C-alpha cells in the first residue's frame, strides 16, 4: 500500500473531508488531494509528522511500503551492477559484505 492510498484510507476512516484535514495541517485542500492521488509524492518531514500526529499513526506506518519499495529499487540496482562484474570481482564484493556483517555482529551482537 502506498503513502497516497494509506493517507486516503485514514482520512475516509476518520470521516474527514479534504478541507478538514487541510485546515488541521495548515496546508491547502488541493495539496491533500494531490498527496492522496500520488501527484505530490514527496511531503516534507514536517508535514509527515503533522499527518502522523493528526491521524495518531507513526510516520513509518504512513510511508512503510513506499520506503521498502525505494530500498528494493536500490537493492535491485546494486544487484544489476554486481551482476555485470567478473567472477573474481564478485568474490571480492562477497568478501567485503561478509567482513561488514562480521564487524556489525561484533559491534552489536547480532547477525
C-alpha positions in Angstrom: 0.0 0.0 0.0 1.4 3.4 -1.0 1.5 6.6 1.1 -1.2 8.1 -1.2 -3.6 5.1 -0.6 -2.8 5.0 3.1 -3.5 8.7 3.6 -6.8 8.5 1.7 -7.9 5.4 3.8 -7.0 7.2 7.1 -9.0 10.3 6.1 -12.0 8.3 4.9 -11.9 6.1 8.0 -11.9 9.2 10.3 -14.8 10.6 8.1 -12.8 13.8 7.5 -13.1 15.9 4.4 -10.1 17.1 2.4 -10.7 20.6 3.7 -10.9 19.5 7.4 -7.6 17.7 7.1 -6.0 20.5 5.2 -7.1 23.1 7.8 -5.8 20.9 10.6 -2.5 20.5 8.9 -2.1 24.1 7.7 -2.0 23.2 4.0 -4.3 23.6 1.1 -7.1 21.2 0.3 -5.5 20.8 -3.2 -2.2 19.7 -1.6 -4.0 17.0 0.4 -5.8 15.9 -2.7 -2.5 15.8 -4.6 -0.9 13.7 -1.9 -3.9 11.2 -1.9 -3.7 10.9 -5.7 0.1 10.4 -5.7 0.6 13.6 -7.7 2.6 15.1 -4.9 4.8 12.3 -3.6 7.5 13.9 -1.6 5.9 15.6 1.5 8.3 17.2 3.9 9.2 15.6 7.2 7.4 18.4 9.0 4.2 17.6 7.0 4.6 13.8 7.5 4.9 14.5 11.3 1.8 16.6 11.3 -0.2 13.9 9.3 1.0 11.2 11.6 0.1 13.2 14.7 -3.3 14.1 13.3 -4.2 10.5 12.5 -2.4 9.1 15.5 -0.2 6.8 13.5 3.6 6.5 13.1 5.4 8.0 10.1 6.7 4.5 9.4 3.0 3.4 9.0 2.4 6.3 6.6 5.4 5.6 4.3 6.1 2.0 5.1 5.7 0.3 1.7 7.0 3.3 -0.2 10.2 3.2 1.8 10.5 -0.5 1.3 9.9 -0.1 -2.4 12.7 2.5 -2.6 15.0 0.2 -0.7 14.1 -2.7 -3.0 14.8 -0.5 -6.1 18.2 0.4 -4.6 19.0 -3.3 -4.0 17.9 -4.2 -7.5 20.2 -1.5 -8.9 23.2 -2.8 -6.9 22.4 -6.4 -7.8 22.5 -5.5 -11.5 25.8 -3.7 -11.1 27.3 -6.6 -9.3 26.0 -9.0 -12.0 28.0 -7.0 -14.6 31.3 -7.7 -12.8 33.7 -10.6 -13.4 33.5 -13.6 -11.1 36.7 -12.6 -9.3 35.3 -9.1 -8.6 32.0 -10.6 -7.4 34.0 -12.7 -5.0 35.7 -9.6 -3.6 32.3 -7.9 -3.1 31.1 -11.0 -1.3 34.1 -10.9 1.0 33.5 -7.3 1.7 29.9 -7.9 2.6 30.9 -10.8 4.9 33.5 -8.6 6.5 31.0 -5.8 7.1 28.4 -8.2 8.6 31.1 -9.7 10.9 32.1 -6.2 12.0 28.5 -5.3 12.7 27.9 -8.6 14.5 30.9 -7.8 16.8 29.6 -4.3 17.5 26.0 -5.2 18.4 25.9 -8.9 18.9 23.5 -9.6 16.0 23.8 -11.2 12.6 
